[in-house]
Amino acid sequence: MPRSPLYFTLVRLDDGDPASLTVIREPTQFFAQLRSYGFTEHASASSPTLAGMQTGAFLDTVAGVFSISRDRPFTYIIPDEMSRADWLAAMKEKARDPRFGLMERDGEISYCMTVPVN
């Protein structure tokens, strides 16, 4: 059985500080962690409408949940040389890449990458 899609990226908080965002996406729910210097926030949501959302709408929903329910608004950091469409395509591809995984320790999650050995 394939694993759930994992999204992880850097974001910019409203005060300008960078933060990392990690999201586990299930068909009708998600669990997300926003982490920066001095805080770690978790948020989740469940709705049948999540199942049909494209990547952009889904990630905008995650940002909205943090903005409204956790009062931690942020914007996604998209590299200057990328369009939003290209960035979303890369996020979608990376979310299913089997080399990436999650580790949990003391209630916090972080992502890791398995590097092939030649």
C-alpha positions in Angstrom: 0.0 0.0 0.0 1.5 3.4 -0.9 2.1 5.9 1.8 0.1 9.1 2.3 1.5 12.1 0.4 3.9 14.2 2.5 4.4 17.9 1.8 7.3 19.8 3.3 8.5 23.3 2.5 9.7 26.5 3.9 7.2 29.3 4.6 7.5 32.9 5.7 5.6 33.9 8.8 3.8 37.3 8.8 6.6 38.8 11.0 9.1 37.8 8.3 10.7 34.8 10.0 11.1 31.6 8.2 9.5 28.4 9.3 9.2 24.8 8.1 5.8 23.2 7.3 5.3 19.5 7.2 1.9 18.1 6.1 0.6 14.5 6.0 -2.3 14.3 3.6 -5.0 11.6 3.8 -7.9 11.5 1.4 -10.3 13.5 3.6 -8.0 14.9 6.3 -4.6 16.3 7.0 -2.2 16.7 9.9 0.3 19.5 9.7 3.2 20.9 11.8 4.5 24.4 11.5 7.9 24.9 13.3 10.1 28.0 13.7 12.4 29.4 16.3 10.7 29.1 19.7 7.5 27.4 18.7 6.0 24.3 17.1 2.3 24.4 16.2 0.1 21.5 15.1 -3.1 21.7 13.1 -5.4 19.2 11.5 -8.7 19.3 9.5 -11.1 16.8 8.2 -13.6 17.3 5.4 -14.9 15.2 2.5 -14.1 18.2 0.2 -10.3 17.7 0.8 -10.4 14.5 -1.3 -11.1 16.3 -4.6 -8.8 19.3 -4.0 -5.9 20.0 -6.3 -2.5 20.6 -4.8 -2.8 24.4 -4.8 -6.2 24.5 -3.2 -5.1 22.0 -0.6 -2.0 23.9 0.4 -4.0 27.1 0.5 -6.4 25.3 2.9 -3.6 24.3 5.1 -2.3 27.9 5.3 -5.9 29.0 6.0 -6.2 26.6 8.9 -3.0 27.9 10.5 -4.0 31.5 9.9 -7.5 31.2 11.4 -7.3 28.4 14.1 -3.7 28.9 15.3 -3.3 32.6 14.5 0.0 31.8 12.7 -0.5 33.2 9.2 2.3 32.5 6.6 3.0 32.5 2.9 4.7 29.8 0.9 8.3 30.6 -0.2 8.4 30.0 -4.0 11.9 30.2 -5.5 12.3 33.3 -7.7 13.0 31.2 -10.8 9.8 29.2 -10.5 6.2 30.0 -11.3 3.5 29.0 -8.8 2.3 26.3 -11.3 5.9 24.8 -11.5 6.3 25.0 -7.8 3.0 23.2 -7.2 3.9 20.5 -9.7 7.2 20.0 -7.9 5.4 19.8 -4.5 3.0 17.2 -5.9 5.8 15.1 -7.3 7.9 15.3 -4.1 4.9 14.4 -2.0 4.8 10.9 -3.5 8.6 10.4 -3.8 9.3 7.2 -1.8 12.8 8.5 -0.8 11.2 11.0 1.6 9.8 9.9 4.9 8.8 11.2 8.3 10.3 10.6 11.8 8.6 11.5 15.0 10.3 12.3 18.3 8.9 13.8 21.4 5.7 14.9 19.6 7.5 16.7 16.7 7.8 15.4 13.2 10.6 16.0 10.7 11.2 14.7 7.3 14.2 12.7 6.1 15.5 11.4 2.8 16.8 8.0 2.0 19.9 8.3 -0.2 20.6 5.4 -2.5 24.0 3.7 -2.0 25.8 2.8 -5.2 
